[in-house]
Amino acid sequence: MKLEHFGMAEPGDCRVVFSAAAEELEAAVQAEKAAPDAPQDEDDLLTAAVNRAILEGFSPLFAQLMKENDLQPVTDPDFELLAVNRAEGFRAGVQFFCLPPLELGEYTGFIQPIQPRPIRELTIELEINRRHGDEDRAADAEGKRALRAKVTQDIYAQQQAQGAQPGADAGQQSQANAGNASNGDSSQPEDVEFEEVK
């Protein structure tokens, strides 16, 4: 049995064409004739002989194909007879599915940025009220946007500095957060008590 073609119509969709020589087909025909209840019609005999030849000869070809192409099939082969002639042999096609090829690109040596924890609007307002006077808060729309951007950046920087403290375990961090809340720090707004500033 000879492999004539192997390819993938789509990743994982495998197509194979193989053939068997006349000698292989004839050996299968004679084996079918010797079997009990052998087909009497020529077409039925050839069909049974092709099936026998595939069952006996395709498995080694299939195993070789899997090994050489590093394939892992996930379905059984589906056969289709393409041509058969007792004097020449037969050709058949096969379709089966396998795990698609996996190509790994560069996956080490890069830095994945960590998105900071979102800052609540209340936290920003508290920080503005605590650290900036009436003049800053009374600025025009552009000035207010710039002020909020600066305060937001300062809060992020403060959070990063707190997270980078060496040796700070969960208990130490909780104590630090509680202490900051009691001092009016807005990094944990849910623990802050405040009065509305008019």
C-alpha positions as CSV (number, residue, x, y, z in Angstrom):
1,M,0.0,0.0,0.0
2,K,1.4,3.4,-1.1
3,L,0.8,6.9,0.3
4,E,0.2,9.3,-2.6
5,H,-0.9,12.5,-0.8
6,F,-1.3,14.0,2.6
7,G,-2.5,17.5,3.5
8,M,-4.8,19.6,5.5
9,A,-7.7,21.4,4.0
10,E,-8.0,23.4,7.3
11,P,-5.9,23.1,10.4
12,G,-6.7,19.7,11.9
13,D,-8.7,18.5,8.8
14,C,-6.5,15.8,7.4
15,R,-6.9,14.4,3.8
16,V,-5.0,11.3,2.6
17,V,-4.9,9.5,-0.8
18,F,-3.4,6.1,-1.0
19,S,-3.3,3.2,-3.4
20,A,-2.8,-0.5,-3.6
21,A,-1.2,-2.4,-6.4
22,A,-2.9,-5.1,-8.4
23,E,-1.0,-7.8,-6.5
24,E,-2.4,-6.6,-3.2
25,L,-5.9,-6.4,-4.6
26,E,-5.7,-9.8,-6.1
27,A,-4.5,-11.3,-2.8
28,A,-7.5,-9.8,-1.1
29,V,-9.8,-11.1,-3.9
30,Q,-8.5,-14.7,-3.4
31,A,-8.9,-14.4,0.4
32,E,-12.5,-13.3,-0.1
33,K,-13.2,-16.2,-2.5
34,A,-11.8,-18.7,0.1
35,A,-14.0,-17.3,2.9
36,P,-17.4,-18.8,3.7
37,D,-20.3,-17.1,1.9
38,A,-18.0,-15.4,-0.5
39,P,-19.7,-12.8,-2.8
40,Q,-20.6,-14.2,-6.2
41,D,-21.1,-10.9,-8.0
42,E,-17.9,-9.4,-9.4
43,D,-18.6,-5.9,-8.0
44,D,-19.5,-7.2,-4.6
45,L,-16.3,-9.3,-4.7
46,L,-14.2,-6.3,-5.5
47,T,-15.8,-4.2,-2.8
48,A,-15.2,-6.9,-0.2
49,A,-11.6,-7.3,-1.4
50,V,-11.0,-3.6,-1.2
51,N,-12.4,-3.5,2.4
52,R,-10.2,-6.5,3.4
53,A,-7.1,-4.9,1.8
54,I,-7.7,-1.6,3.7
55,L,-8.3,-3.3,7.0
56,E,-5.1,-5.3,6.6
57,G,-2.9,-2.8,5.0
58,F,-3.9,0.7,6.0
59,S,-3.2,0.5,9.7
60,P,0.7,0.4,9.3
61,L,0.5,3.3,6.8
62,F,-1.7,5.3,9.1
63,A,0.6,4.7,12.1
64,Q,3.6,5.8,10.0
65,L,1.7,8.9,8.9
66,M,0.9,9.8,12.6
67,K,4.6,9.4,13.6
68,E,6.2,11.3,10.8
69,N,3.8,14.3,11.0
70,D,3.5,14.2,14.8
71,L,-0.3,14.0,14.6
72,Q,-2.9,13.1,17.3
73,P,-6.1,11.9,15.6
74,V,-9.4,12.7,17.3
75,T,-11.7,10.9,14.9
76,D,-11.7,7.6,13.1
77,P,-10.7,7.6,9.4
78,D,-13.6,8.0,6.9
79,F,-12.7,6.1,3.6
80,E,-13.9,6.8,0.1
81,L,-13.1,4.6,-2.9
82,L,-11.8,6.7,-5.7
83,A,-11.0,4.1,-8.4
84,V,-10.8,0.3,-8.6
85,N,-9.6,-2.0,-11.4
86,R,-8.7,-5.6,-10.8
87,A,-5.9,-5.4,-13.3
88,E,-4.4,-2.2,-11.8
89,G,-5.4,-2.1,-8.1
90,F,-7.4,0.6,-6.4
91,R,-7.1,4.2,-5.0
92,A,-8.9,5.5,-2.0
93,G,-9.2,8.7,-0.1
94,V,-9.4,9.2,3.7
95,Q,-10.5,12.1,5.8
96,F,-9.9,12.3,9.6
97,F,-9.5,15.1,12.1
98,C,-6.6,15.6,14.4
99,L,-5.5,18.2,16.9
100,P,-4.4,21.2,14.9
101,P,-0.7,22.1,14.8
102,L,0.3,24.3,17.7
103,E,3.0,26.9,17.0
104,L,4.4,28.5,20.1
105,G,5.9,32.0,19.6
106,E,8.1,33.8,22.0
107,Y,6.6,33.3,25.5
108,T,9.4,34.3,27.8
109,G,11.4,37.5,28.4
110,F,8.5,39.9,28.1
111,I,6.8,42.0,30.8
112,Q,3.1,41.9,31.2
113,P,1.8,45.2,32.6
114,I,-0.5,44.9,35.6
115,Q,-3.6,47.0,35.4
116,P,-4.0,49.1,38.6
117,R,-7.0,48.7,40.8
118,P,-9.7,51.2,39.7
119,I,-10.0,54.3,41.9
120,R,-13.4,55.2,43.1
121,E,-14.7,58.7,42.3
122,L,-15.3,59.2,46.0
123,T,-11.7,58.5,46.8
124,I,-10.6,61.2,44.3
125,E,-13.0,63.8,45.7
126,L,-11.9,63.1,49.2
127,E,-8.3,63.6,48.2
128,I,-9.0,66.8,46.4
129,N,-11.0,68.2,49.4
130,R,-8.2,67.1,51.9
131,R,-5.2,68.3,50.0
132,H,-6.4,71.2,47.8
133,G,-7.9,74.5,48.7
134,D,-10.9,76.5,47.4
135,E,-8.9,78.1,44.7
136,D,-8.0,74.8,43.1
137,R,-11.5,73.4,43.4
138,A,-12.9,76.6,41.8
139,A,-10.8,76.3,38.6
140,D,-12.4,76.1,35.2
141,A,-13.3,72.8,33.5
142,E,-9.9,72.3,32.1
143,G,-8.2,73.0,35.4
144,K,-10.5,70.6,37.2
145,R,-9.7,67.9,34.8
146,A,-5.9,68.5,35.2
147,L,-6.4,68.5,39.0
148,R,-8.3,65.2,39.0
149,A,-5.6,63.7,36.7
150,K,-2.8,64.7,39.0
151,V,-4.7,63.5,42.1
152,T,-5.4,60.2,40.4
153,Q,-1.8,59.8,39.5
154,D,-0.7,60.5,43.0
155,I,-3.1,57.9,44.4
156,Y,-1.8,55.3,42.0
157,A,1.8,56.1,43.0
158,Q,0.9,55.8,46.7
159,Q,-0.8,52.4,46.1
160,Q,2.3,51.1,44.2
161,A,4.6,52.3,47.0
162,Q,2.5,50.5,49.6
163,G,2.5,47.3,47.5
164,A,6.2,47.4,47.1
165,Q,7.0,47.5,50.8
166,P,9.3,44.4,51.6
167,G,8.1,41.9,54.1
168,A,4.5,43.3,54.3
169,D,2.2,40.3,54.7
170,A,-1.5,40.4,54.6
171,G,-1.8,41.1,58.3
172,Q,0.7,44.0,58.2
173,Q,-1.1,45.4,55.1
174,S,-4.5,45.3,56.9
175,Q,-3.0,47.1,59.9
176,A,-1.5,49.7,57.6
177,N,-4.7,50.3,55.8
178,A,-6.6,50.6,59.1
179,G,-4.1,53.2,60.3
180,N,-4.3,55.1,57.0
181,A,-8.1,55.2,57.2
182,S,-8.0,56.6,60.7
183,N,-5.6,59.3,59.5
184,G,-8.0,60.2,56.7
185,D,-6.0,58.5,53.9
186,S,-8.2,57.9,50.8
187,S,-6.5,54.7,49.7
188,Q,-9.3,52.8,51.5
189,P,-12.3,55.1,51.2
190,E,-14.8,52.5,52.5
191,D,-13.2,52.9,56.0
192,V,-13.1,56.8,55.9
193,E,-15.5,58.9,57.8
194,F,-15.8,62.4,56.4
195,E,-17.9,65.5,56.4
196,E,-19.1,67.1,53.3
197,V,-17.1,70.1,52.3
198,K,-19.1,73.0,50.8
